[in-house]
Amino acid sequence: MAQDLRDLLKNETTAARNAKMSQGHEDRFFERLEAELPKEGNKKSFNFFSIAASVIVLLGLAYGAFSIFPTSENKPDDKQQSVAVKLKSLGDVSPDLKRVEDYYLASINLELSKLELTSENKELVDGYMVRLKELNDEYDRLTVEWNENGLNGKTLDALIANLKFRLNLIMRLKDQLQEFNEDTFKAEAI
């Protein structure tokens, strides 16, 4: 059903090609166009929208400039800024290391979320949390060292060992809490 436009134009009669518009057609067209075009009433809303758009653009630019060029009040110190810019995770080295890191961190967070903190076991849990914080700080220090000196086998092993040790520490805490709860239950039964 599709027809070629070239064929249609060739077959068109010469009378249709030479057809003229009636006299005054163009004038009537412009009169009707003027009658249908909107009057000057919408000019105020256009000005309002252009002003609003300008304000939004200026606010966006100000926010972007504030984010890119921080003032002295919200500017981090040089050490924090350089560490924040350069820090990489194990996932940046290879997908396999990312899976290992994600596995250990997810397991650590899962086990921490399962812990039941009571007033009786608070002291025991707090002792373990202090040790976990020390291990987390050591992990951060190893990550900074890796970013500054490059990754080597020794640093990689230390990072993974740190994750393993944290998970084992939480599992020991979980076992001790279970023993503590059993001892408390036995003492209450007597």
Solvent accessible surface area in square Angstrom, and as a share of the most:
residue,aa,sasa,rsa
1,M,235,1.05
2,A,108,0.84
3,Q,128,0.57
4,D,61,0.31
5,L,129,0.64
6,R,168,0.61
7,D,72,0.37
8,L,85,0.42
9,L,109,0.54
10,K,152,0.64
11,N,116,0.60
12,E,65,0.29
13,T,89,0.52
14,T,95,0.55
15,A,78,0.60
16,A,58,0.45
17,R,135,0.49
18,N,108,0.56
19,A,78,0.60
20,K,181,0.77
21,M,144,0.64
22,S,72,0.47
23,Q,176,0.78
24,G,32,0.30
25,H,76,0.34
26,E,109,0.49
27,D,93,0.48
28,R,117,0.43
29,F,111,0.46
30,F,105,0.44
31,E,119,0.53
32,R,182,0.66
33,L,72,0.36
34,E,115,0.51
35,A,75,0.58
36,E,144,0.65
37,L,85,0.42
38,P,100,0.63
39,K,150,0.64
40,E,135,0.60
41,G,62,0.60
42,N,100,0.51
43,K,124,0.52
44,K,167,0.71
45,S,51,0.33
46,F,137,0.57
47,N,73,0.37
48,F,131,0.55
49,F,133,0.55
50,S,47,0.31
51,I,113,0.57
52,A,34,0.26
53,A,54,0.42
54,S,59,0.38
55,V,75,0.43
56,I,121,0.61
57,V,89,0.51
58,L,116,0.58
59,L,116,0.58
60,G,44,0.42
61,L,117,0.58
62,A,60,0.47
63,Y,158,0.60
64,G,25,0.24
65,A,49,0.38
66,F,104,0.44
67,S,65,0.42
68,I,124,0.63
69,F,147,0.61
70,P,44,0.28
71,T,64,0.37
72,S,102,0.66
73,E,165,0.74
74,N,72,0.37
75,K,108,0.46
76,P,55,0.34
77,D,84,0.43
78,D,112,0.58
79,K,153,0.65
80,Q,113,0.50
81,Q,71,0.32
82,S,54,0.35
83,V,33,0.19
84,A,78,0.61
85,V,116,0.67
86,K,97,0.41
87,L,78,0.39
88,K,110,0.47
89,S,49,0.31
90,L,1,0.01
91,G,19,0.18
92,D,93,0.48
93,V,70,0.40
94,S,35,0.23
95,P,98,0.61
96,D,83,0.43
97,L,25,0.13
98,K,99,0.42
99,R,152,0.55
100,V,52,0.30
101,E,14,0.06
102,D,65,0.34
103,Y,132,0.50
104,Y,31,0.12
105,L,58,0.29
106,A,62,0.48
107,S,22,0.14
108,I,10,0.05
109,N,94,0.48
110,L,96,0.48
111,E,18,0.08
112,L,58,0.29
113,S,87,0.56
114,K,108,0.46
115,L,32,0.16
116,E,130,0.58
117,L,107,0.53
118,T,63,0.36
119,S,98,0.63
120,E,111,0.50
121,N,3,0.02
122,K,101,0.43
123,E,151,0.68
124,L,56,0.28
125,V,8,0.05
126,D,59,0.31
127,G,46,0.44
128,Y,29,0.11
129,M,65,0.29
130,V,92,0.53
131,R,96,0.35
132,L,15,0.07
133,K,128,0.54
134,E,88,0.39
135,L,14,0.07
136,N,63,0.32
137,D,68,0.35
138,E,63,0.28
139,Y,22,0.08
140,D,74,0.38
141,R,122,0.45
142,L,15,0.08
143,T,16,0.10
144,V,35,0.20
145,E,58,0.26
146,W,12,0.04
147,N,27,0.14
148,E,108,0.48
149,N,113,0.58
150,G,36,0.35
151,L,56,0.28
152,N,80,0.41
153,G,48,0.46
154,K,170,0.72
155,T,6,0.04
156,L,38,0.19
157,D,93,0.48
158,A,37,0.29
159,L,1,0.00
160,I,33,0.17
161,A,55,0.42
162,N,10,0.05
163,L,0,0.00
164,K,96,0.41
165,F,79,0.33
166,R,15,0.06
167,L,25,0.12
168,N,84,0.43
169,L,11,0.05
170,I,1,0.00
171,M,79,0.35
172,R,116,0.42
173,L,0,0.00
174,K,73,0.31
175,D,79,0.41
176,Q,76,0.34
177,L,10,0.05
178,Q,109,0.49
179,E,104,0.47
180,F,70,0.29
181,N,79,0.41
182,E,86,0.39
183,D,88,0.46
184,T,44,0.26
185,F,147,0.61
186,K,125,0.53
187,A,70,0.54
188,E,133,0.60
189,A,80,0.62
190,I,182,0.92
